[in-house]
Amino acid sequence: MRSLKGRLSWSITLSLVLLLSLQWLVVSYAINKLSEDQLIKRLQHEGESLLASARLNASNQLEVDAQRLSAIYQRPFSGNYYVVISGQQRLISRSLWDTDINIAPLAAGEQQLLYSQGPEQQSLLIVAHGYQKQTLPITIAIAENLGPLKASIERFQLIYAVISLLGLILLLAIQRLMIQRALLPLKQMQSDIAKLERGEADQIASKGPEEIAPLITELNHLLHTVQQKSKRSRESLGNLAHALKTKLTLLNQTAERTEIDSLPEIRASIYAVTESLDQIIERELKRARLMGNAKPMQQVDLKTEIAQLTHTMRMIYKTKTVNITWEVAEGTRFHGDGEDLLEILGNLLDNACKWCTRNVSLTVTGSEAPIFVVEDDGPGCPVHELNSLTQRGFRADETVAGSGLGLAIVYDIANSYGANLSFSRSAALGGLRVEIRFNPRTI
């Protein structure tokens, strides 16, 4: 899902781009329109000046006093041209050289605005007016090349586009800073949630923006409620287990009384029932530990915990002189309840030490998705019994002491984390190989 910062940035960026683009178009159109209107007015004034310089000679022919006109009309293809029409007479500027502009005579007071192709492929704007001078109808057309004007407008548009782009970059930088400042409370919340995740805090300390403050309050209330319920539940379960163990002890003491000596079957039955109940109590206590701490999962120091655990196993199996080797790959992390991890590894190592000839190996690899592999050089397990190892009470060899709960407990804990537990034969040591593969963290 895209972040709030990214969505705000893209929305504001798109808005600014559209706004500046629209502004560029409006300004460009306004400049183009204004320039063209000014040019039309100037050409109208040029036409009026040309009308004033036109007169009838002694032969009653219309002529134009060139001295009263700008020299630009004398330079060939200068871009400024005129055409004067009176009856059958047609006067053109020297600048047209041997070309002409197609203009039809107009009635007095009539005006015409044309865009036409002129000499040398020039784009001309033509303003034509119909006049009457001394009862003589006259049509005057003034034309000017639009090329220089268009070039000037294009230069303006380019300069304005560059300035707009620099302004856009500046505005984007400013809006980025504004968004960062606006989202600072959320950054603090993110830091608090990370502490909550690592187990360094049990509440979200920051208040956050006004819009999400109620959500933070409700979340803190929920966390507090869960912690209190978890604490009460575990205390109640511990008290119940203590009371039941006390009663089981009294029941065993009763079975040891001399009056029961004559009833060995009843005594054996009592011992069997109390032992079964004791195993059930231990199993349920261990299952209760699957809840772990009510705080979110925290990172466990794998090397320290594994070092202590292997030392304990060596002491337990001191008479067997078990050689336990272990290795944790750099960067490997486990986020969860430390007691859960010790329960998993303790049961797996205890099972491996119990069945091994001498060697047990523990390797941990992966980074955010750790993989734990425990191997031994014992007899292993038949392939057809591998799937039964996690069943409660199942024991591959009834001659070896144990309750058959260890691997079942490992399976329960691994399942609570969504991890995959698999069994196979060890290629390195020849005995049983147990692999627990955790999934990457989704938080």
C-alpha positions as CSV (number, residue, x, y, z in Angstrom):
1,M,0.0,0.0,0.0
2,R,1.3,3.4,-0.9
3,S,2.4,5.6,2.0
4,L,0.4,8.7,3.1
5,K,3.5,10.8,2.3
6,G,3.8,9.4,-1.2
7,R,0.1,9.9,-1.9
8,L,0.1,13.5,-0.6
9,S,3.3,14.2,-2.6
10,W,1.9,12.8,-5.8
11,S,-1.4,14.7,-5.4
12,I,0.2,18.0,-4.7
13,T,2.8,17.5,-7.5
14,L,0.1,16.7,-10.0
15,S,-2.0,19.7,-8.9
16,L,1.0,22.0,-9.2
17,V,1.9,20.6,-12.7
18,L,-1.6,21.1,-13.9
19,L,-1.9,24.6,-12.4
20,L,1.4,25.8,-13.9
21,S,0.6,24.2,-17.2
22,L,-2.7,25.9,-17.3
23,Q,-1.1,29.2,-16.3
24,W,1.5,28.8,-19.0
25,L,-1.2,28.3,-21.6
26,V,-3.3,31.2,-20.4
27,V,-0.4,33.6,-20.3
28,S,0.9,32.4,-23.7
29,Y,-2.6,32.9,-25.2
30,A,-2.9,36.4,-23.6
31,I,0.5,37.5,-24.8
32,N,-0.2,36.2,-28.3
33,K,-3.6,37.9,-28.4
34,L,-2.3,41.2,-27.0
35,S,0.6,41.3,-29.4
36,E,-1.6,40.6,-32.4
37,D,-4.1,43.3,-31.4
38,Q,-1.3,45.8,-31.0
39,L,0.0,44.9,-34.4
40,I,-3.5,45.3,-36.0
41,K,-3.8,48.7,-34.5
42,R,-0.4,49.7,-35.8
43,L,-1.2,48.5,-39.3
44,Q,-4.5,50.5,-39.1
45,H,-2.5,53.6,-38.3
46,E,-0.1,52.8,-41.1
47,G,-3.0,52.6,-43.5
48,E,-4.3,55.9,-42.3
49,S,-0.9,57.5,-42.9
50,L,-0.8,55.9,-46.3
51,L,-4.2,57.4,-47.1
52,A,-3.0,60.8,-46.0
53,S,0.0,60.5,-48.4
54,A,-2.1,59.5,-51.4
55,R,-3.1,62.2,-53.9
56,L,-4.2,62.7,-57.5
57,N,-1.6,64.1,-59.9
58,A,-2.2,66.4,-62.9
59,S,-3.2,63.4,-65.0
60,N,-5.9,62.6,-62.4
61,Q,-3.9,59.4,-61.5
62,L,-3.6,58.3,-57.9
63,E,0.0,58.4,-56.5
64,V,1.7,58.0,-53.1
65,D,4.2,60.4,-51.7
66,A,7.0,57.9,-50.8
67,Q,8.9,60.5,-48.8
68,R,6.1,60.5,-46.2
69,L,6.4,56.7,-45.8
70,S,8.8,54.6,-43.9
71,A,11.9,53.4,-45.7
72,I,11.0,49.8,-44.8
73,Y,8.5,49.9,-47.6
74,Q,11.3,50.5,-50.1
75,R,13.5,47.6,-49.1
76,P,12.7,44.4,-51.1
77,F,11.0,41.7,-49.1
78,S,11.4,43.7,-45.9
79,G,8.3,42.1,-44.4
80,N,6.2,45.3,-44.5
81,Y,4.1,45.8,-47.6
82,Y,1.1,47.8,-48.9
83,V,-1.3,47.7,-51.8
84,V,-3.5,50.6,-52.9
85,I,-6.4,50.0,-55.2
86,S,-8.4,52.7,-56.9
87,G,-10.6,51.7,-59.8
88,Q,-8.4,50.0,-62.4
89,Q,-5.2,51.5,-60.7
90,R,-3.2,49.3,-58.4
91,L,-0.2,50.6,-56.5
92,I,2.1,48.3,-54.6
93,S,5.1,49.0,-52.3
94,R,8.6,48.7,-53.6
95,S,9.2,46.0,-50.9
96,L,7.0,43.6,-52.8
97,W,9.4,43.8,-55.7
98,D,7.7,42.0,-58.5
99,T,5.1,40.1,-56.5
100,D,1.7,41.1,-55.3
101,I,-0.9,40.5,-52.6
102,N,-4.3,39.2,-53.6
103,I,-6.6,41.9,-52.3
104,A,-10.1,42.6,-53.6
105,P,-11.5,46.2,-53.6
106,L,-13.6,47.1,-50.6
107,A,-16.4,49.6,-50.2
108,A,-15.9,52.7,-48.2
109,G,-16.0,51.9,-44.4
110,E,-15.5,48.2,-45.0
111,Q,-12.6,46.4,-43.1
112,Q,-11.0,43.0,-43.7
113,L,-8.4,41.0,-41.7
114,L,-6.6,38.3,-43.5
115,Y,-3.8,35.8,-42.9
116,S,-2.0,35.0,-46.1
117,Q,1.2,33.6,-47.6
118,G,3.5,36.4,-48.8
119,P,6.8,36.5,-50.7
120,E,9.5,34.1,-49.7
121,Q,7.0,32.0,-47.8
122,Q,6.4,34.8,-45.2
123,S,3.3,34.5,-43.0
124,L,1.5,37.8,-43.4
125,L,-1.1,39.6,-41.4
126,I,-3.1,41.8,-43.7
127,V,-5.4,44.7,-42.6
128,A,-7.5,46.1,-45.5
129,H,-9.8,49.2,-45.3
130,G,-12.1,50.8,-47.8
131,Y,-12.0,54.6,-48.0
132,Q,-13.4,57.4,-50.1
133,K,-11.1,60.4,-50.9
134,Q,-12.3,63.3,-53.0
135,T,-15.2,61.1,-54.3
136,L,-12.6,58.5,-55.3
137,P,-13.0,55.0,-53.7
138,I,-9.7,53.7,-52.4
139,T,-8.8,50.3,-50.9
140,I,-5.6,50.3,-48.8
141,A,-4.1,47.0,-47.5
142,I,-1.2,47.0,-45.1
143,A,0.6,43.7,-44.5
144,E,3.4,42.7,-42.1
145,N,5.4,39.5,-41.7
146,L,4.3,37.7,-38.5
147,G,7.6,35.6,-38.3
148,P,9.6,38.0,-36.0
149,L,6.6,38.4,-33.8
150,K,6.0,34.7,-33.5
151,A,9.7,34.2,-32.8
152,S,9.6,36.7,-30.0
153,I,6.5,35.0,-28.5
154,E,8.2,31.6,-28.7
155,R,11.3,33.0,-26.9
156,F,9.0,34.4,-24.3
157,Q,7.1,31.1,-23.9
158,L,10.5,29.3,-23.6
159,I,11.8,31.7,-20.9
160,Y,8.4,31.5,-19.1
161,A,8.4,27.7,-19.3
162,V,11.9,27.6,-17.8
163,I,10.9,30.0,-15.0
164,S,7.8,28.0,-14.4
165,L,9.8,24.8,-14.2
166,L,12.2,26.3,-11.7
167,G,9.2,27.6,-9.8
168,L,7.7,24.1,-9.8
169,I,10.9,22.6,-8.5
170,L,11.0,25.2,-5.7
171,L,7.3,24.7,-4.8
172,L,7.8,20.9,-4.8
173,A,10.8,21.3,-2.4
174,I,8.7,23.6,-0.2
175,Q,5.7,21.2,-0.2
176,R,8.0,18.3,0.6
177,L,9.3,20.1,3.7
178,M,5.7,21.0,4.6
179,I,4.6,17.4,4.3
180,Q,7.5,16.2,6.3
181,R,6.8,18.7,9.1
182,A,3.1,17.7,9.0
183,L,3.9,14.0,9.2
184,L,6.5,14.4,12.1
185,P,3.9,13.3,14.6
186,L,3.3,10.1,12.6
187,K,7.0,9.5,12.5
188,Q,7.1,9.7,16.2
189,M,4.2,7.2,16.3
190,Q,6.1,4.9,14.0
191,S,9.1,5.1,16.4
192,D,6.8,4.3,19.4
193,I,5.2,1.3,17.5
194,A,8.7,0.0,16.7
195,K,9.6,0.2,20.4
196,L,6.3,-1.6,21.1
197,E,7.2,-4.2,18.6
198,R,10.7,-4.8,20.2
199,G,9.1,-5.0,23.6
200,E,10.8,-1.8,24.8
201,A,7.4,-0.3,25.6
202,D,3.9,-1.4,26.4
203,Q,2.0,1.7,25.3
204,I,2.2,4.3,22.4
205,A,3.5,7.4,24.1
206,S,2.9,10.0,21.3
207,K,-0.5,11.6,21.1
208,G,-0.4,12.0,17.3
209,P,-2.5,14.5,15.2
210,E,-6.0,15.3,16.4
211,E,-7.5,13.2,13.7
212,I,-6.0,9.9,14.9
213,A,-5.6,10.7,18.6
214,P,-8.8,8.7,19.4
215,L,-7.4,5.7,17.5
216,I,-4.2,5.8,19.6
217,T,-6.2,6.1,22.8
218,E,-8.3,3.0,21.9
219,L,-5.2,1.1,20.9
220,N,-3.5,1.8,24.2
221,H,-6.6,0.8,26.0
222,L,-6.8,-2.5,24.1
223,L,-3.1,-3.2,24.8
224,H,-3.6,-2.6,28.5
225,T,-6.7,-4.8,28.5
226,V,-4.9,-7.6,26.8
227,Q,-2.0,-7.4,29.2
228,Q,-4.2,-7.5,32.2
229,K,-6.3,-10.4,30.9
230,S,-3.2,-12.4,30.0
231,K,-1.7,-11.8,33.3
232,R,-4.8,-12.8,35.2
233,S,-5.2,-15.9,33.0
234,R,-1.7,-17.1,33.5
235,E,-1.8,-16.4,37.3
236,S,-5.1,-18.3,37.5
237,L,-3.7,-21.2,35.5
238,G,-0.6,-21.3,37.7
239,N,-2.7,-21.3,40.9
240,L,-4.9,-24.1,39.5
241,A,-1.8,-26.2,38.6
242,H,-0.3,-25.7,42.1
243,A,-3.6,-26.7,43.7
244,L,-3.9,-29.8,41.5
245,K,-0.2,-30.8,42.1
246,T,-0.8,-30.5,45.9
247,K,-3.8,-32.8,45.7
248,L,-1.9,-35.3,43.5
249,T,0.9,-35.3,46.1
250,L,-1.7,-36.1,48.8
251,L,-3.1,-38.8,46.6
252,N,0.3,-40.4,46.1
253,Q,0.9,-40.2,49.9
254,T,-2.4,-41.9,50.5
255,A,-1.3,-44.7,48.1
256,E,1.8,-45.3,50.1
257,R,0.0,-45.9,53.3
258,T,0.5,-49.4,54.8
259,E,-3.2,-50.1,54.5
260,I,-2.7,-50.2,50.7
261,D,0.1,-52.7,50.9
262,S,-2.3,-55.6,50.5
263,L,-3.8,-53.9,47.4
264,P,-0.9,-53.5,45.0
265,E,-3.2,-53.3,41.9
266,I,-5.0,-50.3,43.4
267,R,-1.7,-48.7,44.3
268,A,-0.4,-49.1,40.8
269,S,-3.6,-47.8,39.4
270,I,-3.4,-44.7,41.6
271,Y,0.2,-44.1,40.6
272,A,-0.7,-44.4,36.9
273,V,-3.6,-42.0,37.2
274,T,-1.6,-39.4,39.1
275,E,1.3,-39.7,36.7
276,S,-1.1,-39.2,33.8
277,L,-2.7,-36.2,35.5
278,D,0.7,-34.7,36.2
279,Q,1.7,-35.0,32.5
280,I,-1.6,-33.3,31.5
281,I,-0.9,-30.5,34.0
282,E,2.6,-30.0,32.6
283,R,1.3,-30.1,29.1
284,E,-1.3,-27.4,29.7
285,L,1.1,-25.2,31.5
286,K,3.5,-25.4,28.6
287,R,0.6,-24.6,26.2
288,A,-0.3,-21.6,28.3
289,R,3.3,-20.3,27.7
290,L,2.5,-20.2,24.0
291,M,0.8,-16.9,24.7
292,G,4.2,-15.6,25.6
293,N,4.4,-12.0,26.8
294,A,1.3,-9.9,26.1
295,K,3.7,-7.3,24.6
296,P,4.4,-7.4,20.9
297,M,7.3,-9.7,19.8
298,Q,10.8,-8.6,20.7
299,Q,14.1,-9.5,19.2
300,V,16.0,-12.4,20.9
301,D,19.8,-12.5,21.3
302,L,20.2,-15.9,19.6
303,K,23.9,-16.4,20.3
304,T,23.6,-15.7,24.0
305,E,20.4,-17.8,24.5
306,I,21.8,-20.8,22.4
307,A,25.2,-20.7,24.2
308,Q,23.4,-20.9,27.6
309,L,21.0,-23.6,26.4
310,T,23.8,-25.9,25.0
311,H,25.8,-25.4,28.2
312,T,22.8,-26.7,30.2
313,M,22.4,-29.7,27.9
314,R,26.0,-30.6,28.2
315,M,25.6,-30.6,32.0
316,I,22.4,-32.7,31.8
317,Y,24.0,-35.3,29.6
318,K,27.5,-35.0,31.2
319,T,27.7,-38.8,31.7
320,K,27.0,-39.3,28.0
321,T,29.7,-36.8,27.0
322,V,27.5,-35.4,24.2
323,N,29.4,-33.1,21.7
324,I,27.0,-30.2,20.9
325,T,28.1,-27.9,18.1
326,W,26.1,-24.8,17.1
327,E,26.4,-21.9,14.7
328,V,24.3,-18.8,14.1
329,A,24.7,-17.0,10.8
330,E,25.4,-13.3,10.9
331,G,22.3,-11.1,10.5
332,T,19.9,-13.9,11.7
333,R,17.2,-12.5,13.9
334,F,14.3,-14.1,15.7
335,H,11.4,-11.8,16.8
336,G,9.2,-13.5,19.4
337,D,8.9,-14.7,23.0
338,G,12.3,-15.8,24.3
339,E,10.6,-18.5,26.4
340,D,9.0,-19.9,23.2
341,L,12.4,-20.1,21.5
342,L,13.9,-21.8,24.5
343,E,11.0,-24.3,24.7
344,I,11.5,-25.2,21.0
345,L,15.3,-25.5,21.1
346,G,15.3,-27.1,24.5
347,N,12.9,-29.9,23.5
348,L,14.7,-30.4,20.1
349,L,18.2,-30.5,21.7
350,D,17.0,-32.7,24.6
351,N,15.5,-35.2,22.1
352,A,18.7,-35.1,20.0
353,C,20.9,-35.6,23.0
354,K,18.7,-38.5,24.2
355,W,18.9,-40.4,20.9
356,C,22.4,-39.4,19.7
357,T,25.5,-41.6,19.8
358,R,27.7,-38.6,20.6
359,N,27.3,-35.7,18.2
360,V,24.5,-33.1,18.0
361,S,24.4,-30.1,15.7
362,L,22.4,-26.9,15.8
363,T,22.6,-24.4,12.9
364,V,20.6,-21.2,12.5
365,T,20.4,-19.4,9.2
366,G,18.3,-16.7,7.4
367,S,17.7,-13.1,8.4
368,E,14.2,-11.9,9.1
369,A,13.0,-15.5,8.4
370,P,15.2,-17.7,10.5
371,I,15.7,-21.4,9.9
372,F,16.6,-23.7,12.8
373,V,18.1,-27.1,12.0
374,V,18.9,-29.7,14.7
375,E,20.7,-33.0,13.7
376,D,22.1,-35.9,15.6
377,D,24.1,-39.1,14.8
378,G,21.6,-41.4,16.4
379,P,19.6,-44.2,14.8
380,G,17.1,-41.7,13.3
381,C,13.4,-42.6,12.7
382,P,11.8,-44.8,10.1
383,V,10.3,-42.9,7.3
384,H,6.8,-44.2,7.9
385,E,6.9,-42.9,11.5
386,L,8.2,-39.3,10.7
387,N,4.7,-37.9,10.5
388,S,3.8,-39.4,13.8
389,L,6.5,-37.7,15.8
390,T,4.4,-34.7,16.7
391,Q,1.5,-36.7,18.0
392,R,1.1,-36.4,21.7
393,G,2.3,-39.4,23.6
394,F,3.9,-41.0,20.6
395,R,7.4,-42.6,21.4
396,A,9.5,-44.2,18.7
397,D,11.1,-46.4,21.3
398,E,9.2,-47.3,24.4
399,T,12.4,-48.4,26.1
400,V,13.6,-44.9,26.4
401,A,12.2,-42.7,29.2
402,G,10.0,-39.8,28.2
403,S,6.5,-38.6,28.0
404,G,6.2,-38.2,24.2
405,L,5.2,-34.6,24.6
406,G,8.4,-32.8,23.6
407,L,8.0,-32.7,19.8
408,A,4.3,-32.2,20.1
409,I,5.0,-29.0,22.2
410,V,7.5,-27.9,19.6
411,Y,4.9,-28.4,16.9
412,D,2.3,-26.4,18.9
413,I,4.7,-23.4,19.4
414,A,5.9,-23.5,15.8
415,N,2.3,-23.6,14.6
416,S,1.4,-20.6,16.7
417,Y,4.1,-18.6,14.8
418,G,3.0,-20.0,11.4
419,A,6.4,-21.8,11.1
420,N,6.9,-25.0,9.2
421,L,8.2,-28.0,11.1
422,S,9.7,-30.9,9.0
423,F,11.6,-34.2,9.8
424,S,14.1,-36.1,7.7
425,R,17.3,-38.1,7.9
426,S,20.5,-36.1,8.4
427,A,22.8,-36.3,5.5
428,A,25.7,-35.0,7.6
429,L,25.3,-37.0,10.8
430,G,23.0,-39.9,9.7
431,G,20.4,-39.5,12.5
432,L,17.2,-37.4,12.7
433,R,17.1,-33.9,11.1
434,V,14.5,-31.5,12.4
435,E,14.0,-28.2,10.6
436,I,11.8,-25.3,11.7
437,R,11.4,-22.6,9.0
438,F,9.8,-19.3,10.2
439,N,8.0,-17.0,7.9
440,P,9.3,-13.4,7.2
441,R,7.9,-10.8,9.5
442,T,4.8,-9.0,8.2
443,I,4.8,-6.2,10.7
